Amino acid sequence: MRRYIVNSPFKKLPTQEFDVVIAGGGLSGLYTALNIRSSLRVALLVKANLAQANSLLAQGGIAAAVKDDDSPEIHYKDTLRASAGLANTDNVKVLVENGSAEIKHLALLGVKFDSDDQGNWLTTSEGAHKRARILHCGGDATGKLIMQQMISLVRTRSNIEVFENHFLTDIITHQDNTVAGVVAMGDHFKVLKAGQVVVATGGIGGIYQHSTNYSITTGDGIAAALRAGARLNNMEFVQFHPTAFYNPGSNKSLFLISEAVRGEGGILKNHKGEAFMQFRHKFKDLAPRDVVSREIFREMTEAGTDHVFLDIRSKGQKYLQTRFPTIFDHLKENGISMHNHLIPVLPAQHYFMGGIQTNAYGQTSLQGLYACGEAACTGVHGANRLASNSLLECVVFGSRVAESINNANLKQVDLPDENPAKYTKSRLDIKALTLSVRKMMQDYGGIARSPQGLVHALDHLTKVMAMCELSDLKSSDAFELLNMSLVGREILLAALARRESIGSHYMEEEPEIALYPVW
Ligand code: SIN
C-alpha cells in the first residue's frame, strides 16, 4: 500500500506547529476542540467549510436516558439488541452512562432542546428504542441547531485555528509508530506538526451511489489512518437508513425523512397500500433500522419498484409543520404535502459502524492518534446502530478524547526524514472511475450481498486502487478516488470474511443470526 499521498519530503513543505490537530468539522471534531484546554494550540482542519458537515443534516435527535421512566440500563439493552449483540459492552456502558451529563453540558453551552411550556425537555421515539428518549431541537433540525451553537463557540476560541477547504491527505508517523502531525492540501501541500492528531472526518457515504451524506464524505480520515498503519474494525457494517426521499429528478445526496416521522406514527406502505411492517417484526415500523431497510428492499425487489411510501396523513398540517418543519418544507418544494400525500421513500446508505479502532478514550493503535465520531469504531454500534446514538457518540467520546489529550505529556515533535517515492503523471479518468466505484459499492456492497458480487466489486476496486497508487495525485477528487477505493476494499474484504448474516451485513442465502436475546 502506498504510504503517503504527498510526494515531497516533509521538511521541504511549509510547516506550522500545533499541540493538537483535529481533522473534521462535524460534531465530534468541534466538541473535542471545545473540550481541549485553552492553553493548547489546536488546528481544526475542515475539508469544505464548517457549514457542510453531515452532523448538520441530523434531523431526528440525540438519544439519552433523561426521563424518569428511563435509565442507562434500558438504553444499554436497546443499544445491544439493535447491534445484533455485536456491540462492545464496556463502551456501550460508557456511552449510555455519560449520555445525560453530556446533554446537560450541551444545554449549558447554549443548545436549546425542544421543551414544553414548563421547560421540560420533549422526547420522542425511534426504531428499536423501548423508551421515548430522543431529544430534539427545532423539531427536526437537531443537528443544525447543535452545530450552529458549536460553530459559534469555536469561532470565539483564540486557541483554535480553523483551516477550511483543507484536505487531510496524510498522517505523518515515525518508524516507532508515533504521530508527528499531518499533511493537508489547501492551495498547496503543507505540514501541520503536532504530537496529538484526532481523526473526526466522519463516514463513507460518498463511496456509495445513494447516500444521505454529503458526497464529499469519502472516508478520507479512515484511509489516511490505514495508510499510517492504524487498525480498523467492523468494516463490513454499513447502515442503510430506511427512508430517504425518493426524488429521481435530483442528483444531489438523498434527503432524509427522519425516523422520528415513524416515531410519531408514520406507517410504511407498499404500492398495494399494504402496511407491510405490521407482519415483519414485533416493533412493526419501529423495528431496528437494518430490519426495516431490508424489508423495504425486499418489497421493492419483489414488486419490481424503486421505492415504497411513508404515510403520516394521520397527523394534521399544523402539527406536521411544527414538528417537522425541515421535512415539511423540503417536501412541499418538491410538490408533496405531508398531510395529504404519501411520501415516496427508499433505503439509502446513511452511516458507518466500522472505522478506526479505538478504546474508550478514542486512542487508536498508533501513539498520539485518536479518532472519534463516525470515523472511529469504538464498537458501540456493533452490527447496526441504534437510531440517534450517533450524535450522542460524538459528544461522549469527543469529550473523552479531549480528556485524554488534556492529560497527555505533550512533547516537542520532529518530522521524520521521509523522502516519499516519485510517481508518474496521472492519466486517470477520475470522474468515470469515481462513478464506477460508487456503482460497484451500491450494487455489491449494499443491503444484500453475495460472495460472487463482493469478489466482483473487490476486483474492480483493487484495479482502481492500483492505478491511483501509481499516479502523481494532485487534486481533491484524485485523493478521494484513492481513498474511496482503499476504504471500499476494506469494506468488501471484511464482508467477504463474514459469511453469516448479522445486523446490517446481510448475505443472501445465509440465515440471519443475532448474538443477543431477541426482542
Ligand atoms: C433520523 O432522523 O432518522 C436519523 C437519526 C439517526 O441517524 O440516528
Residues whose N, C-alpha, C, O or C-beta is under 5 A from the ligand:
A	BS01	SIN	Q59 G60 G61 I257 S258 E259 A260 L386 A387 S388 N389
